[in-house]
Amino acid sequence: MPQAMRHTLLSLRDLLVSAGPFVLLTVALLAFAYWWLNPNPPRHVTLATGPAQSAYDEFGKRYKAALAVNGIDVTLLPSEGSAANLQLLRDGKADLGFVQGGSGDAQGDTQSSALSSLGSLFVEPIWLFYREDAARKVPGTTDATLSNLAQLAGLRVNVGTQGSGVPALMDKLLQANRIDPKSIRLSQLAQTPATVAFLGGDLDAIVFVSAPEALMVQMLLQTPGVKLMNFAQSEAYSRRFAFLTPVVLPRGVVDLAGDVPPQNVRLVATTTTLLAREDTHPALLQLFSQAAQTLHSGAGWFNRAHEFPNANNTEYPLARPADRTLRNGAPLLQRYLPFWLANLVERMWLALGIIVAVLLPLSRIVPPLYQFRIRSRVFRWYGRLREIEHQLELEPASSPALVDELNTLERHVGKVSIPLSYADELYALRDHIEMVRKKLLKT
């Protein structure tokens, strides 16, 4: 190996050894920061959706596809509906879930304090479909049209399963109208069997709370002999219940050619939010929030483009990652870097700044350590050289033996390798050895 290369490698080795404690401290601090901040999210998350063919089920599939792009596996957990999703979140069986307004008592339930919202995603109107033939039997009705809940007295009405949240919502509406639930023949069948019974004439009315994307809603809106109840007091309902908002189903929006519906229909709607447990990783909340902006920002039957998602009409506190996403969109780094790398930098940058601030003053000890390590290879021989000189002063007659020791010392010094920048130290040592040799020879 060329001598110049040998000296260069030696210098690098010494530098690395001198900086070793500093490097180990840096690695230890980075490892601690990584463990403490836990920047990378888990690769698996569970999302509570709803019954098959429901809007929740459809949106769950879209979220699954959106997060798969970033390597996150979303397990869809079917349920009976909103109330069941809320219970799954409280029990820790789901990380996130779709929940409609009014499904629980966000203020009075202590378990709800462990949940946060990613924003309002879309409105879910109360779809009260009834059969025209049944409406004709209701006293005081004209044109087989129902417009208030009191007209349901004596009718067979299905209000959904207990896990859907619809029964609890209907109880609140009936109570607000001072209607005795016993005056209505209520049932709680699941969505599909209830629809079959309704179309077969075994039920007079059926209640859904769902987004218009639900297949059952789409089908019933275009079924002959089936009408959608017009909530004439929709504005009053929204004033009485904070989680309700008045909406209008515009004339012809279902089918322009068939003019369905034939006139504007006033409805009341709950707002669906995506709830998450407080221990869900912030990066996952950020990803779901970004997916929500893509999936729910389009125009719909009850909203214009970019009205959703938003922070309005939610009964739960807004999660900080969702708040940042709603305000600013995707972070700057995620627009140019892969998600995992951008997320790592975003979550670690503050810790990295603190680590740099701590290590920068400590890094000043590396050059003195390096210098000490190099010079010690030379200076440790001065101790032996001084012993030889001191022994000469005590025993002048021992000079021949001391000359041999000096020669041995010189051979060892000749094998010392140091960087070229410190060669003057080595040559100074050789000069001093020669000075002592002359002194020994004079004795």
PyMOL commands that set and color helices and strands:
alter all, ss='L'
color gray80, all
select helices_A, chain A and resi 3-37+55-68+82-90+110-114+132-135+149-152+162-164+166-176+181-183+191-199+215-221+234-240+282-295+320-328+333-335+339-394+396-414+420-442
alter helices_A, ss='H'
color red, helices_A
select strands_A, chain A and resi 44-48+73-77+96-100+115-131+156-158+185-187+205-209+226-228+244-249+265-277
alter strands_A, ss='S'
color yellow, strands_A
deselect
rebuild
show_as cartoon
